[in-house]
């Protein structure tokens, strides 16, 4: 399938690495596996360390991490080359992936708002607020099931517009954690804000990486970012 690639994936790392190295679909498979294993390990560790610690931000950080596991649906594309899977399944899987990606980034944004002092009486209302726009985006974006890029993702429409929305949510999340330094009087939120930036960058790289160099950089940034967020939140709420 590498000889059939007509579109290189876009992303932070691709802007630099994509012009220097050729696409390797085995690296994409490795990236998908890495995201799934990272999601599993992160959930286990979060449950172990936060089982008895009441941290409202962690619920939405868990949603952010769980969304990585849906990336396995990208493998339906190479499987379709072998088993002649109908394009309808490609369309459905792509929309599920789009929903999971936006649900994850909205969840990270929600955790930042809660850290900044946004009062939440009922988490179910926040979850519903996250699900609805993510669902509207996933169902409304046009998908071309006949074209795919080097990250094994179908080509979708309005990419520039949604990239701007994602950047805005990313900046809003980082700012929210930094605002928490003032609203909650804890300097540890500075490191949490830095962790959110690293986690977002790592996620973006992993979703688009089609080289081994991009895969390594993405996993490293994501792991360091989530480590900063979780360890500092655990320290903050441990003594409350």
ABEGO torsion letter per residue (X at the ends): XAAABABBBBEAAAAAAAAABBBBAAAAAAAAAAAAAAAAAAAAAAAAAAAABBBAAAAAAAAAAAAAAAAAAAAAAAAAAAAGBBAAAAAAAAAAAAAAAAAAAAAAAAAAAAAAGBBBABAAAAAAAAAAAAAAAAAABBBBAABBBAAGBBBBBGAAAAAAAAAAAAAAAAAAAAAAAAAAGBAAAAAAAAAAAAAAAAAAAAAABABAAAAAAAAAAAAAAAAAAAAAAAAAAAAX
